[in-house]
């Protein structure tokens, strides 16, 4: 038997729509099995600046490695953190 979906109401503003979807299940209104996958190739992740205290020797070593790889040292740090996070999450599974 095919599921009958409810009609999505009209909203006066974004705030009203946000409130509606916060309190209703979208699967009662939308057939997600027919939805297309969305791709946002130009969307950049939100970044947040942080401060981190490192021993000077560690920072110098990072800069040397980054220089050898011809990448900015901040990018190298992000790469190393990303690898370690992925590794830890995979082990935890």
C-alpha positions in Angstrom: 0.0 0.0 0.0 1.3 3.4 -1.0 1.8 5.9 1.8 -0.3 9.1 1.5 1.7 12.2 2.4 0.3 15.3 4.1 0.4 18.6 2.3 3.2 20.9 3.3 1.6 24.1 4.6 2.5 27.6 3.5 4.6 29.6 5.8 4.6 33.4 6.5 8.3 33.5 7.2 11.4 31.4 7.8 10.9 31.5 11.5 7.5 29.9 11.2 8.8 27.2 8.9 11.7 26.5 11.2 9.2 26.1 14.1 7.0 23.8 12.1 9.8 21.4 11.0 11.2 21.3 14.5 7.9 19.8 15.7 6.9 17.6 12.7 8.5 14.6 11.0 9.3 15.4 7.4 8.7 11.8 6.3 5.0 12.4 6.8 5.1 15.2 4.2 7.9 14.2 1.8 8.7 11.0 -0.1 12.4 10.9 0.6 12.8 7.7 -1.5 12.3 9.9 -4.6 14.7 12.6 -3.5 17.9 13.4 -5.4 21.2 13.4 -3.7 22.5 16.9 -3.2 26.0 17.9 -3.9 27.7 21.2 -2.9 31.1 21.1 -4.4 31.9 24.7 -3.8 30.7 24.7 -0.2 33.6 25.2 2.2 33.4 23.9 5.8 33.0 26.5 8.5 36.3 27.2 10.1 37.0 28.4 13.6 40.3 29.8 14.7 41.8 28.4 17.9 45.0 29.0 19.9 47.1 26.0 20.9 50.3 26.1 22.9 53.1 24.0 21.5 56.7 23.6 22.6 58.8 25.8 20.3 60.8 22.7 19.3 57.7 20.9 18.1 56.6 24.0 16.1 60.0 24.2 14.5 59.9 20.5 13.6 56.5 20.9 12.0 57.8 23.9 10.0 60.7 21.8 8.8 58.5 18.9 7.7 56.0 21.3 6.1 58.8 23.0 4.2 60.1 19.6 2.9 56.5 18.8 1.7 56.1 22.3 0.3 52.9 23.0 2.3 52.0 25.6 4.9 52.6 24.3 8.4 49.1 25.0 9.5 47.8 22.8 6.7 50.1 20.1 7.7 48.9 20.3 11.3 45.2 20.1 10.1 46.2 17.1 7.9 47.9 15.3 10.9 44.9 16.0 13.2 42.5 14.8 10.5 44.4 11.5 10.1 44.6 10.9 13.8 40.9 11.6 14.3 39.9 9.3 11.5 42.2 6.6 12.9 40.8 6.9 16.4 37.2 6.8 15.2 37.9 3.7 13.1 39.4 1.9 16.1 36.4 2.8 18.2 34.0 1.1 15.8 
